[in-house]
């Protein structure tokens, strides 16, 4: 048994299997959007960044496996970044992003990255927000007071709806809270 385990470990060292993961910026897109992604190629059971492959292939695919666009991106220390533009002449529907290295098709598609997402012609926004900010100095400190008015498309106030909000400075979240809307 020990000999079999040693043989398998040696085979894995000689023939490491890469796996691709893409970090994608949004779960859905609208025509005209740009799909931004960062790619990670790992190898081994510890998922260490791979230096085996020098290129990553990323495909944008329409449902029924018709290719929209393909990219060949350079890999540096197992990482890369890229983007696709969701062109205005595309139709809405389901699309896929698939990513792989040149060696991965030999082992089958199990290690490919493959994610499905939706493309719409537009996003309906049923909530309108009017806001007023007031800056004051209280006891030598700057204070920001914000008033947000939520309404539907007809201008009717939205009441008793839960709102989640974050306060951010330099892209860092410093405060999060939930509240209910009311009509003032």
C-alpha positions, -999 to 999 in steps of 0.1 A, spaced: 0 0 0 28 24 9 44 17 -25 11 26 -43 8 59 -24 44 68 -31 39 60 -68 8 82 -69 26 111 -52 54 108 -77 30 107 -106 12 138 -93 46 157 -89 55 148 -125 20 155 -139 5 183 -118 -31 193 -126 -39 229 -129 -72 244 -120 -86 279 -130 -107 302 -110 -120 336 -122 -131 364 -98 -158 382 -118 -170 417 -108 -208 412 -111 -234 384 -112 -253 398 -142 -247 424 -169 -265 449 -192 -257 455 -228 -228 479 -230 -213 468 -197 -177 456 -193 -171 422 -177 -140 426 -155 -122 395 -141 -91 384 -123 -78 349 -130 -60 325 -106 -44 293 -119 -35 268 -91 -20 234 -89 -18 207 -64 -40 198 -34 -29 230 -16 -40 252 -45 -7 270 -48 -5 295 -77 9 277 -107 39 287 -128 34 258 -153 14 276 -180 23 309 -196 -12 316 -211 -48 315 -201 -76 311 -226 -109 327 -217 -141 323 -238 -173 343 -238 -200 319 -250 -237 324 -259 -262 297 -249 -260 267 -272 -222 270 -273 -218 297 -299 -186 317 -293 -189 354 -289 -152 362 -282 -120 344 -270 -90 359 -253 -55 346 -248 -40 363 -217 -5 361 -203 -1 345 -169 23 359 -144 29 338 -113 -4 320 -119 -25 352 -122 -39 374 -149 -66 400 -155 -89 407 -184 -122 420 -196 -150 415 -222 -172 442 -235 -209 431 -236 -215 447 -270 -248 465 -277 -255 442 -307 -256 411 -285 -290 397 -275 -301 393 -239 -300 358 -224 -277 333 -208 -240 335 -214 -210 316 -201 -174 325 -193 -150 295 -196 -113 296 -188 -86 270 -191 -48 266 -198 -33 248 -228 -28 216 -209 -62 213 -192 -82 200 -222 -60 168 -221 -75 160 -186 -111 169 -195 -132 198 -186 -136 191 -149 -108 216 -140 -120 244 -164 -136 274 -149 -172 277 -162 -197 302 -150 -232 311 -164 -246 346 -161 -275 367 -175 -273 396 -199 -303 420 -201 -310 449 -224 -317 471 -193 -323 469 -156 -356 481 -142 -351 505 -113 -384 507 -94 -369 529 -66 -359 565 -70 -337 582 -43 -335 619 -37 -308 630 -13 -298 661 6 -264 664 24 -256 689 51 -220 695 63 -217 711 98 -189 716 123 -198 705 158 -173 708 186 -145 712 161 -154 681 141 -169 679 107 -203 662 107 -222 650 76 -260 646 78 -277 629 50 -314 626 43 -326 601 17 -361 601 3 -372 568 -14 -401 568 -39 -415 547 -66 -415 557 -103 -448 577 -97 -432 597 -69 -451 579 -41 -430 575 -9 -418 540 -1 -426 533 36 -417 505 59 -391 490 36 -358 477 49 -328 495 36 -292 483 41 -265 510 38 -228 513 41 -206 543 48 -173 541 30 -142 563 29 -116 556 2 -134 524 -7 -131 511 28 -164 503 47 -164 521 80 -200 516 90 -229 494 81 -265 495 92 -300 486 83 -330 508 88 -367 511 77 -380 538 55 -408 561 68 -427 590 53 -417 622 68 
